[in-house]
Amino acid sequence: MKSFLKLTYMELKLQLREPVALFFTLAFPVMVMVLFGFIFGNEAEELLGGYGQVDLSVPGYIGMVVGTIGMLSIPTTLANYRELGILRRLRATPLGSSPVLWSQVAAQVLMTAAGIILLFIAGLAIFDLRIPNGNLAIVPAILLSAFSFFAVGFVLAGVMPSARTAQAVGMAIFYPMLFLSGAAMPRYIMPDFVQQIAGLLPLTHVVILIEDLWLKGTWNLTSVAVVAVVLILGLVISRFTFRWE
């Protein structure tokens, strides 16, 4: 356990030394929220159930944090470690493979939490964010979503030959999902056929899952199923595709 904690601490320190990763994980979602918040405001509207535009957009920004870490941070980091021979050397230590991989997951969970906390701090300070009461089920929903995208990140890390390729492919997959899923802009402003396409994307179901819990306190079982299936498939595929060297 002590070794696992030390590895997690090391991973966090390395994350904090990467300005690009920090920007996209922590700063970019806050910047998007502030930008759209200043454009549309956050005045409570009766048609929106007494919420403002920023209040309704928070689940999407949480999905943005989850997707950024899963699709960009994890595959790039692990592919870079493999290129540099770090994974091979860590695996050869008495620690074994499990603490190495779980420390990466733990560090990314903490980074996800930090990104979400920054969103709340900025929302409260700038837009007087309205946080619905009693919807603590949003916490396990975020964890389920995070683990689902982390599993996809491990798949990408395993099949991509280099860190640069992992980053490029991750961005090519993630950014279309980001703009179609409702994470960056509301889905209801999109044409119907675009919304139908968006319904096929896992990030859309992450946003819907968190959205329903955030605003209604109810679980969207379809989205739970989609996110869970992505998690299971990611774990199974990464078991066969992940490479240490």
N, C-alpha and C positions, 0 to 999 in steps of 0.2 A: 504493500500500500504506500509506503514511504517513497519507494522508487517511482511509482505511478504519479504521485503528487509532485515530485521533483521534475519529472518529464513534462507534466502539464504546465508547471510554472515556467519551464524553459520554452515551451511552445508559445505561451502567452508573451514572454519577453521578445521572442523572435517576431511574433505578429505585430507587436507595438513598434518594432524597428523597421517595418515595411510601410512607408508613407502611402504608396499606391493602394495597397490592400486596406489600410486604415481609412483612406478617403472613401473608397467604394462601400466598405462595410459600415462605417460609422457616420461619415459626413454626407455622403450622397443622398441617402433617404431623407435626412433632415433638410438638406438643401431643396429637394423636390417638394417636400411638405411646405417649407417656407415660401417657395416660389408660387405654388398654386394657392397657398393661403393668402398671400398678398393680392393675388389676382381676383380670387372669388370671395375672400373674406370668410368669416366663421360665424356670421350672424344666425341665431336660431330661427328656423323657418317652420311654420306649421305643416307645410307640405312634406317636410323632411322629418316629421315626428318630433319636432322641437330641437333637432340637432342642426349643426352647421355643416358646411362642406368639409371642413378639416376633420370634424368629429367622425363623419362617415368615411373618410379616406384613410383613417389610421390602420384598419385591417389590411388595406392594400400596401401601405408602407411597411408593415410588419412582414408581409409576404415578400416584399422587396429585400429586406434584410436577410430573411431565410434563404431566398433564391440566390442572392449574391454570394453568400458564404458557401452554399452547397455547390453551385455551378462554377464559381470562379476561384474562391479562396482554397478550398480543399484540393481540387485536382491540380491546380498550379503548384501548391506547396508540396504535395506528395510526389508529383512528377519531378519537381526540382530536386527533392531529397534523393530520389532514385538516380537521377542523372549524376549527382555529386557523390554517389556511393554511400550516402548517410544511412539510407534504409538498410543496406546490406550490413553495414557495420553495427547498427543498432540491433539487428536481428541476431547477430553473432554473439552478442553479450549474454550473460546469464539471465537477463531480464526476459528473453523470449519475445515473441511477436505481439502477444495480446496487449501488454502494457503500452507498447509503442503506439499501436493503433488507437487504443482507448484514450490515451493521453491527447491524441490529436482530436478525437471526438469531444472530449471534455473541454479542451481549449476553445473549440469552435462553438460549443454551447455557451460558454462564458462570453465569447465575443458577440454571439447572437443576443444574449441578455443585455450586454452593454449597448448594442445598437438600438434595441427596443427602449431601454431606459432613457437614452438620449432623445429619442423621438418624443417620449412622454414629457421630459423636462422642457424641450423646446416648445411643444404644443401647449403646455400649461403656462409657460412664461410669456409666449408671444400671442397665442390665440385663445387663452382661457379655455383650454380643451375640456370638454364635458366627458367624463369617464362614467359609463354606465355602472350601476351598483350591482354587486352580487353575482357577477359572471366570472367567477374564478376558474370555471371550466376552460376558459381561454388558455390557461397555462398548459394543461396537458395537450390541448389542441396545437399549440405552438411547438411543443416538444415533438409531437407526432410528425408535424410538418417538417420540422428541422431534421429529424432523423431520416425522414423520407428523402429529402434533398441531399443530405450528407451521403446516403447510400448511393445516389446517382453520382455524386462527386467522386466516390471511391471507384465507381465503374469507369468514369472518364480518366481518373488517375492511372488506372490499370491498363487501359487500351491505348492511351496517347503516348507516342514515343518520346516526347520532350515536354518540358514545362511551357515553352512558347506555344507549342501545338495545343496543349491542354487548355491554355488560356484563350487561344483564338477560337477553338471549337466550343469551349464553354460560353464565350461571349456570343458566338453565332447562334447557339441554342437559346441562351438565356434572354437576350434583349428582345427578340420577337415575342417571347412569352411575357416579358415584363410589360410591354405596351398593349398586348392583347388581353391579358388576364384581369385587368382592373387594378393592378398593383401601382401603376403610374398614373392612370387616368380612369375615370368611371366607365364601366362597360356600357351603361345605358346610353351613352352618347354615340356609340358605334352602330353602324348598320346591322340589321338582323343577321345577314349571312356571316359577318365578321364575328358576331356574338356566338353563332353556332360553331364556328371554327374554334373560338376561344374556349368553348365548353369541352373541347377535347384535350386541353392542355392541363397538366398537373398543377401548375402554379395558379390557374384559375380556381381550382378546387381548394387549394390552400387559402386563397382569399375568401372564397365563399364560406368555407368552414369557420374561419376566424370572424368573418363578418356577421354570420348568424348568431354566433355566441356573443359577440361584442354588443350587438344591437337587440337581439331577441332572447338571448339565453338558451337557445335551442341548438341541438346538434343536427347538422345536415348529413343524414346517413349516406347519401350518395357520395358526397365529398369525402366523408370519412373512409368509405370503401375505396375510392380512387386513390387517396393518399396512402392508405394502408397497402394496397396492391403495389404501388410504386415502391414503397419501402421494402416489401417482401421480394419483389423482382430485383431491386437494386442489391439487396443482400445476397441473393442467390447468384446473380451474375457476377458480382464483385468477388465472390468466393472462388470463381474459376478464372477471372481475368486479372486480378490484382497481382502485380509483379514487384518483387523486392529488389530486383537488379536487371 
